[in-house]
Amino acid sequence: MANLTGSWLAFRLGVDPARIESMRKAGELYAVRDESRGEWHYPSWQFDSAGQTKPAVREMLRTARAERRSPRELLEQKIGLVGGRRTKDLLFEGAA
């Protein structure tokens, strides 16, 4: 899966890059910090074909905030009673 830079994402969505940053800070977009470059990257799996954040991703981010947990922790959480599937597996596959 590709990681998108904030500037590329802003261009794609037709918004100011500051809007992307504000959405990340507000918990509307999931981002991973690239420490070597000092910039945020936005995994492409969180967007649908129209470029909108998938509802399941928005819900996961809301849950993380409400429970004071990191989104990464929720993404790595195992689901079901058997097997090694995680929340992020469903999001990657588009099943959520």
N, C-alpha and C positions, 0 to 999 in steps of 0.2 A: 504494500500500500504506500502511496505517495504521501509525503508531507509537504504542505503548501506554506509558503512564506506569507506573512501578513500583507505585504505589498501586492503579491500576486492575487491573493484572495480578495483584497479590496478592489483591484482592477476587475476581477471576474464578476464580483457582485455589484460593481458600479457604485461603490461607496468610498468615502474618505478613509485612508489608513487609520486615522484616529478613531473612527467608528469601530473598526475591527478590534483595536486595542480596548476600547470601552466595552465591547461585547465580551471579550475575554475576561476582563476584570469583573464584569457583572455576572459571570458564570453562564453566559449564553453560548459560548464556544469553548471547546476543549483544545488546549494547546500544550505543547511540550517544549520546554526551554532548551535551546541548543547553547550550552554554556561556552563552547569554543568560539561561537560567533556572537553570542550575546543577543540572540533574537528568538522569537517564538515561532514554532512551526505548528501548523494545524493539520492533523491527519485527515486525509481525504475521505476516509470511511464514514465520517460523521455527517457528510452531506448527501442529499438525494440527487437525482439526475437534474433537478431544476436549480441546484446550488443552495437549497435551503437545509438548515440543520435538521436532521431526522428527529422526530418527536421523542424517540427512545433516548437519544443523546441528551436532549433538553431535560428530560425527566431524570436521567442519571445525574446530571449536573445539579439539578434542584435537590435531589436526594443527598448527594454528597455535602452540599451546603447545609442542609437541614440537620444532618447527622454529624456535622463537623468532621467529615472524613475527606480524604483526598480522592479526587476522581480516579486517579490511578489505582488506589486501593479497591474501589468498587469495580473497576474494569478487570482486575486480577482475581476478583472473588469467584470461587467455584460455584457452579450451579448444579442443581440436582443432587441426588444421593450417591450416584455412581458415576465414575468416569472423571476425566480431567478437563471437561469443558468449563470455560470461564465466560463471564458476562461479555468481555470483549470479543470472544469468538462469535457470539450471536450478532454483535454490531458489525464486525468485519464481514460476515456472510450476508448481511442485510436482512437477517431473520427477525430483527427487533426494530 
